[in-house]
Amino acid sequence: MNSQAAPRGARIMAWLVVVLVAALVVLGLAWYGFSTEVHQRIWRDIAERPGGPMSFRFLLQPAMAVIAAIHDGVQDARTGRSPYFWTVLSNPSERAGRLQEGLLATARLVLIGLGMDVLYQWRVLDTFYPGEALLVALLLAVLPYLLLRGPVSRIARRFVRPSSGSAR
């Protein structure tokens, strides 16, 4: 998906995610800093979440990310593009464009994930940890997308014919 071809609303949502991520990082560092205690609390809280209230999001968010990765991986196979994560890691000339595609594809998932984690923290922890909210959203939405889009593309190449005029 080319950013120019992306709907205006999707581009605005992607920028909103970028601004929110930056704001949450700054707020988290300003409110809590980054120490060994904070680091341990973050991972302890995250480890306790799947068994607690609102645990459905630990299935829902990765499932939505898998659906987005399948859609985009098949599209990559149809257009003859190289696998997503490999291109991001190894091709500096295409890196920015491919990262922007991933941001456009996962922006809604990140926003939903942030919203669900803010609700969880408010209801269960009775506080707000911006860094934790961001980390959970990224782990549940972006990581599955990032890890699956390339393999889906490779598998889809066996079953999908590239569209005419596509180049690898």
N, C-alpha and C positions, 0 to 999 in steps of 0.2 A: 504494500500500500504506500503510495507516494504521499508525502505530507501535503502536497498541493492538491492531490485528488481527494484527500480526506475531507469530510464535511467540516464546516466551520465549527460546529458544536463540539466535534471530537477534538479539534485542535485547541479550543478553549478549555475543554476538560483536561487535556494533557498539560497545558500550562498551569491550570489550577493545581494539578497534582504536583508539579515541579515546585510551585510556590509553597504548597502545604508541606511538602517534604522538607524544604529548606527551613520553614517556620518551625516545624516540629523538632528538627535537629537543634536549632538555636534555642528554642524554649526548653528542651530537655537538658541541654548543657547549662543554660542559665539557672534553671530551677534546681537541678540535682547534681550538676557537674558530672565528672566521669571518674569514679574511683573503683577500687576493688569491691567495696560494699555495694555500690550501684550495679556493677557488672554482675555480681552474684545474685542480687535481687531480681534483676531482669530475667536471667535464665531460670531462677527458681519459680518466678511468677509464670513464665511461659510454659515450663514443664508441668505446672499444676492446672493449667487452663483446659487441656483436652478432656479431663475428667469432671470438670465443673459445669456450672450453668452456661448456657449458650454454646455448648460444645458442637452443635450442628455446623457451626461455621468452619470447623476444622475439616469437614467433608465438603461443604458447599463451596467455599472459596477455591480450594484446589480443583474441584470438579469444573467450576467455571473457567479456571485457567487452562485446564486440559482441553476443554471445548474450544477456547480461543486458539490454543497451540495447534490443535488438529486442523481447524479452519485455515490458519495462516500457513501451516506446514504443507497442506495439500495445495494451497495457492502457490507456494514456492515451487512445488513440484510441477505444477501446471505451467508456470512461467519459466522453468528451467533455472531458477536461482539457486545459488549455493546454500547449504544448510545455515540456518540463522546464527547459532552460537559460534560456530566455527568461523563464519565471516566476521562476526563482531570481534573475535579474538585475533584473527590473522590478517585481516584486510583493512588497513587504516583508511584507504580511500573510500570504502563503503561503510565504515563503522558508524559514523554519525547518522547517516540515513537509516541504517538498519536499527540502531538504537531508538531513533525517533519512531520507527514503525512499531517497535515493541512497546514504547510508551503509549502510543495511540491505541494499541490493542489491549493494554492492561490498565489504562487510566481509570476506567469505570470500576474494574475489580479492586483497584487500590482504594478508590473513594469509598466503595461499599465496605471493604475490609476495615478502613479507618473508622467509619461510622459504627460498625459492629463492635470494634474493640473499645471505642470511646463509651458506648453503652455498657459494655461488659465492665469496664473499669469503674464507671459511675455506680452501677448497680451492685457489683460484687466487692470491689476493692475500696469503694467510697473515696476515691482519689483519681488523679489523672497523671499518668506517666507518658509524656509525648513520645519519648524514644521507644518505649515498649509498644505503643500503638503502631508506630511506623514499622518497627521490626516485625511484628506479627503480620501486618498487612503485606509486607514484602516477602516474608517466608511463605505465606499461604497463597499468594496470588502471583507474584512475579517469578519466584524461583521455579515453580512447576512449569510455567510458560517458557522460561528461558531454557530449562533442561529438556523439554519435550518437543519444541517446535522443530529443531533440526532432525532428530530421529524420525519424527512423523514425516518430514519431507523426504528423507531417505527411503522410508518404507513406501510412501505414496508414489515415488518414482517408478516403482515396479508395476503399479496398477493404473497410473494416470498418464495419458499421453500429453506431452508438452504442447502448448498452444503454438500455432504457426507464428514464426517471426521471433520466437524467444531464443535467447542465447544464454549459455552458462557462464 
